[in-house]
C-alpha cells in the first residue's frame, strides 16, 4: 500500500494556491490536528502540547465545536488556534458546490463567535479533497491550508513505530504536520506525538500556530 508522508514538490507547484508549508529560516514547526475536538482525545493532546509550551492549529469539525464547548475552551485558554474543517466533515469531491460552501460557512460562524478578534480564516478540506470550483469560491475569505508532512496516524494497519519513524524523517523547518485528534487515529497519534515533541524540542525547535 502506497502512503505519502511528504507532499511531493511537483504537487505543490501544480497547486500553488494552497499553503503547504511556511517559509522560515528559524527552527519553527506547525503542528495541526484534524477532525476534533472530542473529549476522548483532544484534552490529552492539549496536555502533551503544554509540556513543551507548544502551540498548534486545530482544524475543527463544526459539529464538535458545538457539542464539546468545555474542550474548546481548554484549547483556546492554552493559546491554540481553531480553524475550519467544515461543519460535518464533508467530502468535497462528492458534495455539490452550494451545499459545501454552506457547510463551511456554518462552521465558520461557530468559529467567529469563539475567536472574534482573529482576522485570517483558515480552512482545510477534509481528506484534502476539494474541487477547483469550491476552492475558487473559498479563496476570497480563507487561506486554504494543506500540509507538508502527513503522519498517517489514522491508518491502523500502520505500526506506531513506523508512523513515528516516517514523521521524524520528513519533518523540516517550516513543515506543516498533520495529526488527528480522533478516535480512529488515537492509537498511533498517542504514540507518535510525545516522541515527536520530545525529539524536536530537544533539537531547539519551536511549535507555532498558523
N, CA, C and O of each residue as an XYZ file, in Angstrom:
840
protein
N       0.848     -1.205      0.000
C       0.000      0.000      0.000
C       0.882      1.253      0.000
O       1.766      1.401      0.843
N       0.629      2.143     -0.951
C       1.414      3.364     -1.068
C       0.902      4.423     -0.100
O      -0.277      4.776     -0.119
N       1.791      4.923      0.741
C       1.437      6.011      1.664
C       2.344      7.199      1.387
O       3.559      7.044      1.261
N       1.762      8.364      1.293
C       2.541      9.580      1.133
C       2.694     10.258      2.488
O       1.705     10.645      3.110
N       3.915     10.397      2.934
C       4.192     11.109      4.176
C       4.613     12.552      3.875
O       4.256     13.484      4.596
N       5.367     12.706      2.812
C       5.868     14.017      2.399
C       5.158     14.436      1.124
O       5.134     13.680      0.152
N       4.583     15.625      1.113
C       3.897     16.106     -0.085
C       4.914     16.355     -1.194
O       5.876     17.093     -0.982
N       4.728     15.761     -2.363
C       5.690     15.931     -3.460
C       5.821     17.389     -3.898
O       4.839     18.132     -3.924
N       7.027     17.779     -4.235
C       7.279     19.150     -4.688
C       6.462     19.470     -5.933
O       5.966     20.586     -6.089
N       6.325     18.489     -6.817
C       5.569     18.712     -8.055
C       4.122     19.076     -7.749
O       3.554     19.950     -8.404
N       3.524     18.421     -6.766
C       2.135     18.715     -6.405
C       2.011     20.138     -5.881
O       1.051     20.839     -6.201
N       2.964     20.561     -5.091
C       2.945     21.926     -4.570
C       3.030     22.947     -5.700
O       2.381     23.992     -5.653
N       3.836     22.638     -6.715
C       3.980     23.548     -7.848
C       2.726     23.562     -8.725
O       2.359     24.594     -9.286
N       2.083     22.411     -8.831
C       0.869     22.324     -9.642
C      -0.316     23.011     -8.966
O      -1.249     23.451     -9.637
N      -0.274     23.102     -7.633
C      -1.367     23.707     -6.869
C      -0.812     24.818     -5.971
O      -0.762     24.668     -4.750
N      -0.397     25.934     -6.582
C       0.254     26.999     -5.809
C      -0.700     27.824     -4.958
O      -0.256     28.605     -4.118
N      -1.999     27.664     -5.162
C      -2.954     28.476     -4.412
C      -3.262     27.957     -3.026
O      -4.159     28.455     -2.345
N      -2.503     26.944     -2.610
C      -2.705     26.360     -1.281
C      -1.452     26.569     -0.439
O      -0.351     26.722     -0.969
N      -1.634     26.573      0.873
C      -0.497     26.681      1.777
C      -0.040     25.271      2.133
O      -0.788     24.501      2.734
N       1.181     24.944      1.763
C       1.723     23.606      2.019
C       2.733     23.618      3.160
O       2.874     22.632      3.884
N       3.437     24.739      3.317
C       4.426     24.884      4.387
C       4.661     26.380      4.590
O       4.164     27.205      3.823
N       5.407     26.713      5.609
C       5.771     28.103      5.855
C       7.257     28.287      5.570
O       8.083     27.492      6.019
N       7.591     29.320      4.832
C       8.993     29.615      4.562
C       9.600     30.304      5.792
O       9.156     31.381      6.189
N      10.591     29.689      6.373
C      11.216     30.252      7.566
C      12.650     29.784      7.668
O      12.965     28.644      7.328
N      13.502     30.646      8.127
C      14.885     30.279      8.408
C      15.034     29.800      9.851
O      16.031     29.176     10.216
N      14.041     30.101     10.645
C      14.082     29.692     12.057
C      13.691     28.229     12.182
O      13.194     27.623     11.233
N      13.917     27.680     13.343
C      13.537     26.291     13.615
C      12.100     26.279     14.133
O      11.844     26.080     15.321
N      11.182     26.496     13.207
C       9.759     26.557     13.533
C       9.012     25.419     12.841
O       9.244     25.128     11.668
N       8.117     24.785     13.586
C       7.243     23.747     13.045
C       5.798     24.111     13.335
O       5.510     24.818     14.300
N       4.893     23.625     12.498
C       3.483     23.975     12.602
C       2.650     22.699     12.745
O       2.330     22.032     11.761
N       2.317     22.386     13.964
C       1.505     21.212     14.249
C       0.043     21.522     13.984
O      -0.467     22.563     14.397
N      -0.625     20.614     13.294
C      -2.063     20.761     13.078
C      -2.757     19.453     13.451
O      -2.191     18.367     13.327
N      -3.988     19.592     13.907
C      -4.787     18.438     14.314
C      -6.153     18.547     13.647
O      -6.832     19.568     13.762
N      -6.545     17.489     12.953
C      -7.810     17.485     12.218
C      -8.868     16.639     12.921
O      -8.559     15.674     13.619
N     -10.119     17.028     12.718
C     -11.319     16.217     12.985
C     -11.906     16.344     14.381
O     -13.017     15.865     14.607
N     -11.216     16.963     15.324
C     -11.770     17.153     16.665
C     -12.595     18.423     16.704
O     -13.089     18.888     15.677
N     -12.741     18.979     17.898
C     -12.255     18.444     19.177
C     -13.247     17.433     19.758
O     -14.460     17.553     19.589
N     -12.688     16.433     20.450
C     -13.542     15.465     21.139
C     -12.969     15.206     22.526
O     -11.751     15.244     22.699
N     -13.811     14.944     23.514
C     -13.332     14.796     24.893
C     -12.471     13.567     25.121
O     -11.678     13.539     26.063
N     -12.609     12.545     24.277
C     -11.834     11.325     24.468
C     -10.360     11.484     24.087
O      -9.519     10.710     24.544
N     -10.039     12.477     23.256
C      -8.682     12.586     22.719
C      -8.071     13.974     22.877
O      -6.919     14.093     23.294
N      -8.816     15.014     22.555
C      -8.245     16.363     22.484
C      -7.639     16.844     23.801
O      -6.557     17.431     23.763
N      -8.260     16.636     24.963
C      -7.604     17.081     26.208
C      -6.246     16.430     26.429
O      -5.329     17.065     26.950
N      -6.112     15.179     26.040
C      -4.811     14.515     26.145
C      -3.782     15.217     25.254
O      -2.646     15.447     25.671
N      -4.185     15.554     24.033
C      -3.297     16.278     23.122
C      -2.872     17.605     23.744
O      -1.695     17.965     23.713
N      -3.824     18.317     24.299
C      -3.525     19.621     24.900
C      -2.539     19.485     26.046
O      -1.671     20.341     26.215
N      -2.651     18.443     26.824
C      -1.722     18.218     27.932
C      -0.312     17.935     27.418
O       0.668     18.409     27.993
N      -0.212     17.174     26.353
C       1.101     16.902     25.767
C       1.740     18.179     25.228
O       2.927     18.422     25.446
N       0.965     18.981     24.536
C       1.486     20.229     23.991
C       1.962     21.166     25.089
O       2.980     21.843     24.942
N       1.220     21.200     26.189
C       1.560     22.103     27.291
C       2.919     21.773     27.893
O       3.605     22.671     28.381
N       3.315     20.529     27.870
C       4.606     20.121     28.447
C       5.775     20.791     27.736
O       6.841     20.974     28.324
N       5.578     21.154     26.482
C       6.651     21.739     25.679
C       6.338     23.172     25.247
O       6.995     23.721     24.363
N       5.339     23.763     25.875
C       4.888     25.112     25.510
C       4.640     25.195     24.010
O       4.911     26.216     23.377
N       4.122     24.110     23.454
C       3.861     24.026     22.015
C       2.472     24.553     21.698
O       1.508     24.266     22.408
N       2.380     25.321     20.630
C       1.095     25.805     20.147
C       0.742     25.074     18.855
O       1.625     24.680     18.093
N      -0.538     24.901     18.620
C      -0.980     24.147     17.441
C      -2.236     24.767     16.863
O      -2.901     25.584     17.501
N      -2.542     24.365     15.654
C      -3.758     24.785     14.968
C      -4.667     23.574     14.827
O      -4.270     22.550     14.271
N      -5.878     23.695     15.329
C      -6.844     22.608     15.299
C      -7.882     22.879     14.212
O      -8.657     23.831     14.306
N      -7.891     22.040     13.191
C      -8.901     22.148     12.135
C     -10.120     21.358     12.598
O     -10.142     20.127     12.558
N     -11.125     22.097     13.037
C     -12.242     21.533     13.792
C     -13.457     21.232     12.920
O     -13.787     21.983     12.002
N     -14.098     20.139     13.223
C     -15.420     19.853     12.681
C     -16.417     20.703     13.468
O     -16.467     20.626     14.696
N     -17.204     21.506     12.769
C     -18.080     22.459     13.442
C     -19.046     21.812     14.420
O     -19.310     22.367     15.486
N     -19.566     20.669     14.078
C     -20.491     19.968     14.957
C     -19.835     19.644     16.299
O     -20.496     19.682     17.336
N     -18.539     19.326     16.286
C     -17.824     19.051     17.533
C     -17.621     20.312     18.360
O     -17.620     20.259     19.590
N     -17.449     21.445     17.689
C     -17.322     22.710     18.421
C     -18.560     22.974     19.277
O     -18.464     23.441     20.411
N     -19.699     22.670     18.718
C     -20.962     22.917     19.406
C     -21.203     21.883     20.514
O     -21.711     22.215     21.585
N     -20.837     20.646     20.246
C     -21.123     19.574     21.200
C     -20.187     19.566     22.404
O     -20.574     19.104     23.478
N     -18.963     20.068     22.245
C     -17.970     19.933     23.318
C     -17.344     21.273     23.686
O     -16.139     21.460     23.513
N     -18.148     22.207     24.192
C     -17.631     23.541     24.495
C     -16.531     23.559     25.551
O     -15.671     24.439     25.528
N     -16.545     22.597     26.480
C     -15.527     22.587     27.525
C     -14.146     22.252     26.947
O     -13.132     22.765     27.421
N     -14.110     21.399     25.934
C     -12.839     21.070     25.281
C     -12.365     22.257     24.452
O     -11.175     22.570     24.428
N     -13.290     22.909     23.780
C     -12.973     24.099     23.000
C     -12.366     25.177     23.898
O     -11.369     25.803     23.537
N     -12.957     25.388     25.043
C     -12.465     26.407     25.980
C     -11.047     26.087     26.431
O     -10.206     26.982     26.526
N     -10.781     24.828     26.707
C      -9.440     24.440     27.134
C      -8.411     24.754     26.055
O      -7.331     25.261     26.359
N      -8.733     24.459     24.810
C      -7.808     24.739     23.711
C      -7.548     26.230     23.557
O      -6.403     26.649     23.385
N      -8.593     27.023     23.618
C      -8.433     28.469     23.483
C      -7.684     29.061     24.672
O      -6.844     29.944     24.499
N      -7.980     28.586     25.863
C      -7.305     29.091     27.067
C      -5.803     28.834     27.012
O      -5.019     29.577     27.602
N      -5.409     27.789     26.307
C      -3.982     27.456     26.212
C      -3.305     28.121     25.018
O      -2.125     27.880     24.759
N      -4.044     28.958     24.288
C      -3.440     29.746     23.229
C      -3.357     29.095     21.866
O      -2.592     29.538     21.009
N      -4.130     28.057     21.661
C      -4.143     27.399     20.356
C      -5.142     28.087     19.427
O      -5.997     28.852     19.873
N      -5.020     27.805     18.142
C      -5.900     28.397     17.136
C      -6.864     27.333     16.632
O      -6.476     26.193     16.374
N      -8.130     27.726     16.495
C      -9.145     26.847     15.937
C      -9.435     27.274     14.509
O      -9.563     28.465     14.225
N      -9.539     26.300     13.609
C      -9.741     26.599     12.196
C     -10.823     25.688     11.613
O     -11.307     24.770     12.275
N     -11.185     25.960     10.378
C     -12.377     25.389      9.736
C     -12.068     24.083      8.991
O     -11.143     24.013      8.183
N     -12.873     23.051      9.288
C     -12.730     21.746      8.634
C     -14.106     21.242      8.180
O     -14.369     20.041      8.135
N     -14.968     22.205      7.847
C     -16.394     22.025      7.527
C     -17.186     21.662      8.782
O     -16.614     21.263      9.796
N     -18.482     21.804      8.702
C     -19.328     21.534      9.866
C     -19.570     20.048     10.059
O     -19.726     19.581     11.187
N     -19.600     19.295      8.949
C     -19.931     17.862      9.037
C     -18.903     16.951      8.380
O     -19.218     15.821      8.007
N     -17.658     17.448      8.236
C     -16.574     16.650      7.661
C     -16.958     16.120      6.276
O     -16.921     14.916      6.024
N     -17.320     17.034      5.401
C     -17.799     16.662      4.071
C     -16.663     16.344      3.111
O     -15.572     16.906      3.202
N     -16.942     15.436      2.198
C     -16.018     15.125      1.111
C     -16.287     16.076     -0.045
O     -17.346     16.025     -0.671
N     -15.323     16.942     -0.324
C     -15.534     17.968     -1.334
C     -15.867     17.427     -2.706
O     -16.723     17.974     -3.401
N     -15.199     16.360     -3.103
C     -15.416     15.829     -4.448
C     -16.814     15.240     -4.618
O     -17.296     15.095     -5.742
N     -17.465     14.902     -3.505
C     -18.768     14.249     -3.577
C     -19.920     15.150     -3.122
O     -21.054     14.693     -2.978
N     -19.622     16.424     -2.900
C     -20.635     17.333     -2.365
C     -20.893     18.478     -3.338
O     -19.939     19.105     -3.799
N     -22.158     18.774     -3.667
C     -22.478     19.900     -4.559
C     -21.906     21.212     -4.023
O     -21.755     21.389     -2.814
N     -21.599     22.110     -4.921
C     -20.909     23.347     -4.586
C     -21.612     24.133     -3.480
O     -20.994     24.439     -2.461
N     -22.883     24.463     -3.659
C     -23.561     25.306     -2.685
C     -23.707     24.621     -1.331
O     -23.606     25.275     -0.292
N     -23.939     23.331     -1.334
C     -24.021     22.603     -0.068
C     -22.689     22.654      0.679
O     -22.649     22.818      1.898
N     -21.613     22.513     -0.071
C     -20.277     22.550      0.532
C     -19.982     23.936      1.107
O     -19.512     24.058      2.238
N     -20.258     24.963      0.334
C     -19.993     26.335      0.789
C     -20.818     26.669      2.028
O     -20.319     27.315      2.949
N     -22.055     26.241      2.057
C     -22.916     26.498      3.221
C     -22.419     25.770      4.460
O     -22.518     26.289      5.572
N     -21.888     24.573      4.271
C     -21.375     23.802      5.394
C     -20.112     24.443      5.959
O     -19.913     24.474      7.173
N     -19.271     24.947      5.079
C     -18.073     25.670      5.516
C     -18.468     26.935      6.274
O     -17.897     27.244      7.320
N     -19.445     27.661      5.742
C     -19.906     28.893      6.381
C     -20.516     28.621      7.745
O     -20.354     29.419      8.668
N     -21.206     27.517      7.878
C     -21.807     27.151      9.171
C     -20.725     26.913     10.216
O     -20.852     27.345     11.362
N     -19.664     26.228      9.816
C     -18.544     26.015     10.728
C     -17.869     27.334     11.080
O     -17.514     27.564     12.236
N     -17.691     28.203     10.082
C     -17.016     29.473     10.327
C     -17.821     30.365     11.255
O     -17.246     31.111     12.047
N     -19.133     30.300     11.169
C     -19.968     31.098     12.072
C     -19.717     30.701     13.524
O     -19.668     31.556     14.408
N     -19.559     29.405     13.763
C     -19.257     28.935     15.116
C     -17.871     29.403     15.552
O     -17.675     29.800     16.700
N     -16.917     29.354     14.634
C     -15.553     29.784     14.952
C     -15.474     31.275     15.236
O     -14.761     31.700     16.145
N     -16.204     32.070     14.461
C     -16.158     33.523     14.631
C     -16.677     33.951     15.999
O     -16.228     34.959     16.545
N     -17.606     33.204     16.546
C     -18.092     33.502     17.900
C     -17.038     33.196     18.949
O     -16.973     33.853     19.988
N     -16.218     32.199     18.674
C     -15.196     31.778     19.620
C     -13.927     32.611     19.516
O     -13.246     32.829     20.517
N     -13.602     33.080     18.307
C     -12.371     33.837     18.062
C     -12.707     35.124     17.315
O     -12.282     35.298     16.173
N     -13.458     36.026     17.937
C     -13.938     37.217     17.221
C     -12.832     38.164     16.759
O     -13.047     38.947     15.834
N     -11.656     38.111     17.382
C     -10.583     39.032     17.022
C      -9.679     38.485     15.922
O      -8.808     39.200     15.427
N      -9.873     37.251     15.543
C      -8.971     36.639     14.564
C      -9.312     37.112     13.148
O     -10.470     37.060     12.734
N      -8.319     37.564     12.423
C      -8.543     38.136     11.099
C      -8.465     37.097      9.978
O      -9.355     37.022      9.131
N      -7.410     36.307      9.980
C      -7.265     35.369      8.859
C      -7.974     34.059      9.156
O      -7.664     33.373     10.130
N      -8.920     33.729      8.310
C      -9.674     32.484      8.459
C      -8.943     31.382      7.711
O      -8.558     31.551      6.554
N      -8.756     30.263      8.376
C      -8.039     29.129      7.808
C      -9.018     28.010      7.512
O      -9.918     27.734      8.306
N      -8.838     27.364      6.365
C      -9.696     26.239      6.003
C      -8.858     25.098      5.466
O      -7.969     25.299      4.639
N      -9.149     23.899      5.942
C      -8.551     22.690      5.368
C      -9.667     21.744      4.960
O     -10.502     21.389      5.793
N      -9.703     21.329      3.712
C     -10.760     20.409      3.274
C     -10.557     19.015      3.861
O      -9.442     18.494      3.816
N     -11.589     18.405      4.403
C     -11.473     17.023      4.871
C     -10.937     16.114      3.767
O     -11.326     16.236      2.606
N     -10.049     15.213      4.139
C      -9.401     14.267      3.221
C      -8.490     14.970      2.211
O      -7.932     14.323      1.324
N      -8.339     16.292      2.341
C      -7.552     17.045      1.369
C      -8.206     17.121      0.009
O      -7.549     17.437     -0.983
N      -9.506     16.831     -0.048
C     -10.200     16.757     -1.330
C     -11.151     17.939     -1.496
O     -12.083     18.131     -0.715
N     -10.889     18.709     -2.520
C     -11.707     19.880     -2.788
C     -11.684     20.136     -4.293
O     -10.641     19.998     -4.932
N     -12.813     20.502     -4.848
C     -12.869     20.764     -6.286
C     -12.329     22.156     -6.585
O     -12.261     23.008     -5.700
N     -11.948     22.379     -7.833
C     -11.420     23.693     -8.221
C     -12.478     24.776     -8.055
O     -12.142     25.908     -7.706
N     -13.742     24.459     -8.294
C     -14.818     25.443     -8.128
C     -15.016     25.775     -6.653
O     -15.202     26.940     -6.299
N     -14.977     24.778     -5.807
C     -15.103     25.019     -4.360
C     -13.956     25.895     -3.877
O     -14.171     26.865     -3.150
N     -12.743     25.553     -4.281
C     -11.567     26.317     -3.862
C     -11.640     27.760     -4.349
O     -11.318     28.686     -3.604
N     -12.057     27.950     -5.580
C     -12.142     29.296     -6.141
C     -13.108     30.170     -5.352
O     -12.853     31.356     -5.147
N     -14.209     29.586     -4.912
C     -15.193     30.333     -4.135
C     -14.683     30.650     -2.719
O     -15.015     31.696     -2.162
N     -13.895     29.767     -2.151
C     -13.462     29.928     -0.760
C     -12.246     30.829     -0.610
O     -12.024     31.385      0.466
N     -11.458     30.984     -1.662
C     -10.203     31.733     -1.535
C     -10.398     33.205     -1.189
O      -9.492     33.841     -0.651
N     -11.556     33.741     -1.490
C     -11.774     35.160     -1.191
C     -11.803     35.429      0.307
O     -11.569     36.558      0.740
N     -12.087     34.402      1.099
C     -12.157     34.599      2.548
C     -11.125     33.788      3.324
O     -10.695     34.196      4.403
N     -10.732     32.655      2.783
C      -9.921     31.714      3.558
C      -8.530     31.508      2.970
O      -8.325     31.580      1.759
N      -7.584     31.248      3.869
C      -6.318     30.653      3.461
C      -6.565     29.153      3.420
O      -6.989     28.563      4.414
N      -6.303     28.535      2.276
C      -6.550     27.111      2.108
C      -5.276     26.354      2.495
O      -4.273     26.391      1.783
N      -5.341     25.678      3.619
C      -4.153     25.063      4.213
C      -4.133     23.564      3.951
O      -5.070     22.847      4.302
N      -3.075     23.110      3.343
C      -2.851     21.680      3.169
C      -1.763     21.240      4.152
O      -1.877     21.512      5.347
N      -0.711     20.566      3.675
C       0.318     20.105      4.607
C       1.581     19.725      3.851
O       1.577     19.471      2.647
N       2.651     19.701      4.615
C       3.954     19.288      4.132
C       4.227     17.838      4.530
O       4.819     17.073      3.770
N       3.780     17.471      5.749
C       4.003     16.121      6.282
C       2.672     15.559      6.782
O       1.980     16.193      7.579
N       2.325     14.373      6.310
C       1.127     13.666      6.756
C       1.566     12.472      7.585
O       2.271     11.597      7.081
N       1.162     12.421      8.848
C       1.620     11.350      9.727
C       1.002      9.992      9.399
O       1.570      8.954      9.738
N      -0.144      9.997      8.748
C      -0.897      8.747      8.503
C      -1.289      8.065      9.813
O      -1.416      6.842      9.866
N      -1.476      8.846     10.852
C      -1.804      8.272     12.164
C      -3.153      7.564     12.184
O      -3.401      6.728     13.053
N      -4.019      7.889     11.241
C      -5.355      7.287     11.173
C      -5.341      5.877     10.572
O      -6.355      5.180     10.604
N      -4.202      5.459     10.028
C      -4.092      4.164      9.361
C      -3.748      3.084     10.385
O      -2.601      2.986     10.822
N      -4.721      2.286     10.763
C      -4.500      1.285     11.801
C      -3.759      0.053     11.309
O      -3.455     -0.838     12.102
N      -3.462     -0.018     10.014
C      -2.593     -1.085      9.523
C      -1.118     -0.685      9.642
O      -0.225     -1.493      9.386
N      -0.881      0.545     10.026
C       0.472      1.081     10.171
C       0.890      1.005     11.634
O       0.137      1.418     12.516
N       2.075      0.483     11.896
C       2.531      0.386     13.283
C       2.897      1.762     13.816
O       3.343      2.619     13.053
N       2.717      1.988     15.111
C       3.097      3.280     15.694
C       4.567      3.603     15.475
O       4.924      4.764     15.274
N       5.410      2.601     15.511
C       6.848      2.827     15.353
C       7.197      3.338     13.956
O       8.002      4.258     13.812
N       6.594      2.744     12.933
C       6.845      3.208     11.562
C       6.248      4.589     11.351
O       6.839      5.439     10.685
N       5.085      4.800     11.919
C       4.448      6.118     11.833
C       5.376      7.192     12.392
O       5.535      8.252     11.786
N       5.977      6.927     13.523
C       6.913      7.878     14.129
C       8.158      8.045     13.263
O       8.589      9.166     12.991
N       8.723      6.939     12.838
C       9.951      6.985     12.051
C       9.790      7.847     10.805
O      10.645      8.683     10.513
N       8.708      7.650     10.076
C       8.490      8.399      8.841
C       8.217      9.875      9.125
O       8.685     10.749      8.396
N       7.468     10.143     10.174
C       7.142     11.537     10.504
C       8.401     12.309     10.888
O       8.582     13.451     10.466
N       9.262     11.696     11.678
C      10.526     12.338     12.049
C      11.399     12.561     10.814
O      12.034     13.606     10.676
N      11.425     11.585      9.930
C      12.296     11.649      8.753
C      11.955     12.813      7.840
O      12.854     13.472      7.317
N      10.694     13.073      7.645
C      10.289     14.045      6.636
C      10.017     15.446      7.167
O       9.783     16.361      6.378
N      10.041     15.636      8.461
C       9.796     16.958      9.034
C      11.046     17.819      8.946
O      12.154     17.360      9.226
N      10.851     19.077      8.553
C      11.964     20.027      8.460
C      11.448     21.430      8.769
O      10.254     21.625      8.996
N      12.359     22.404      8.776
C      11.960     23.776      9.086
C      10.751     24.194      8.253
O      10.725     24.012      7.035
N       9.753     24.755      8.931
C       8.586     25.272      8.243
C       7.533     24.246      7.903
O       6.514     24.588      7.304
N       7.753     22.987      8.270
C       6.785     21.949      7.937
C       5.450     22.181      8.628
O       5.395     22.567      9.796
N       4.380     21.937      7.887
C       3.031     21.851      8.445
C       2.719     20.364      8.552
O       2.644     19.661      7.544
N       2.538     19.895      9.779
C       2.392     18.468     10.046
C       0.958     18.169     10.450
O       0.376     18.882     11.267
N       0.382     17.105      9.870
C      -0.998     16.736     10.166
C      -1.056     15.539     11.110
O      -0.585     14.447     10.791
N      -1.648     15.777     12.283
C      -2.098     14.722     13.179
C      -3.630     14.764     13.195
O      -4.242     15.659     12.611
N      -4.231     13.799     13.861
C      -5.690     13.776     14.012
C      -6.055     13.534     15.473
O      -5.624     12.549     16.073
N      -6.843     14.429     16.035
C      -7.361     14.191     17.394
C      -8.723     13.507     17.263
O      -9.773     14.082     17.551
N      -8.654     12.265     16.820
C      -9.854     11.474     16.543
C      -9.708     10.099     17.164
O      -8.602      9.675     17.500
N     -10.826      9.401     17.315
C     -10.790      8.046     17.860
C     -10.038      7.105     16.923
O      -9.298      6.235     17.381
N     -10.221      7.272     15.635
C      -9.577      6.390     14.659
C      -8.057      6.490     14.734
O      -7.358      5.488     14.589
N      -7.555      7.682     14.956
C      -6.104      7.906     14.957
C      -5.472      7.763     16.337
O      -4.252      7.852     16.475
N      -6.288      7.543     17.346
C      -5.804      7.655     18.727
C      -4.578      6.786     19.005
O      -3.607      7.265     19.591
N      -4.608      5.516     18.594
C      -3.501      4.618     18.936
C      -2.161      5.137     18.423
O      -1.211      5.278     19.193
N      -2.085      5.418     17.135
C      -0.820      5.883     16.567
C      -0.458      7.281     17.043
O       0.695      7.549     17.380
N      -1.435      8.162     17.069
C      -1.149      9.544     17.456
C      -0.620      9.627     18.885
O       0.296     10.401     19.163
N      -1.190      8.832     19.792
C      -0.757      8.896     21.194
C       0.641      8.323     21.395
O       1.293      8.597     22.403
N       1.090      7.540     20.448
C       2.476      7.067     20.494
C       3.411      8.089     19.861
O       4.463      8.409     20.414
N       3.021      8.596     18.706
C       3.914      9.453     17.930
C       4.090     10.837     18.547
O       5.218     11.322     18.643
N       3.013     11.480     18.963
C       3.083     12.878     19.378
C       4.081     13.126     20.508
O       4.898     14.037     20.371
N       4.072     12.375     21.620
C       5.047     12.654     22.681
C       6.496     12.508     22.214
O       7.352     13.316     22.575
N       6.768     11.472     21.408
C       8.123     11.281     20.897
C       8.506     12.395     19.920
O       9.644     12.864     19.920
N       7.564     12.805     19.104
C       7.800     13.886     18.143
C       8.143     15.182     18.874
O       9.125     15.848     18.545
N       7.343     15.528     19.849
C       7.586     16.753     20.611
C       8.934     16.716     21.320
O       9.696     17.681     21.270
N       9.219     15.615     21.970
C      10.485     15.485     22.693
C      11.675     15.600     21.746
O      12.660     16.269     22.057
N      11.580     14.949     20.598
C      12.676     14.943     19.623
C      12.979     16.348     19.114
O      14.121     16.803     19.178
N      11.971     17.025     18.617
C      12.225     18.323     18.002
C      12.434     19.431     19.032
O      13.154     20.393     18.766
N      11.822     19.305     20.186
C      12.107     20.263     21.262
C      13.577     20.151     21.653
O      14.254     21.156     21.872
N      14.053     18.922     21.735
C      15.457     18.707     22.081
C      16.426     19.272     21.062
O      17.565     19.594     21.398
N      15.981     19.396     19.808
C      16.806     19.976     18.753
C      16.668     21.489     18.659
O      17.283     22.122     17.801
N      15.865     22.061     19.535
C      15.734     23.512     19.576
C      14.599     24.088     18.758
O      14.564     25.294     18.517
N      13.682     23.264     18.331
C      12.550     23.752     17.522
C      11.468     24.372     18.404
O      11.300     24.017     19.571
N      10.746     25.307     17.800
C       9.546     25.877     18.411
C       8.325     25.409     17.627
O       8.413     25.154     16.426
N       7.196     25.298     18.302
C       5.948     24.820     17.689
C       4.951     25.967     17.702
O       4.541     26.427     18.768
N       4.562     26.426     16.528
C       3.776     27.645     16.408
C       2.443     27.403     15.710
O       2.249     26.395     15.031
N       1.526     28.357     15.897
C       0.249     28.297     15.196
C       0.392     28.902     13.803
O       1.311     29.677     13.538
N      -0.514     28.543     12.941
C      -0.523     29.110     11.579
C      -1.143     30.511     11.608
O      -1.246     31.163     10.569
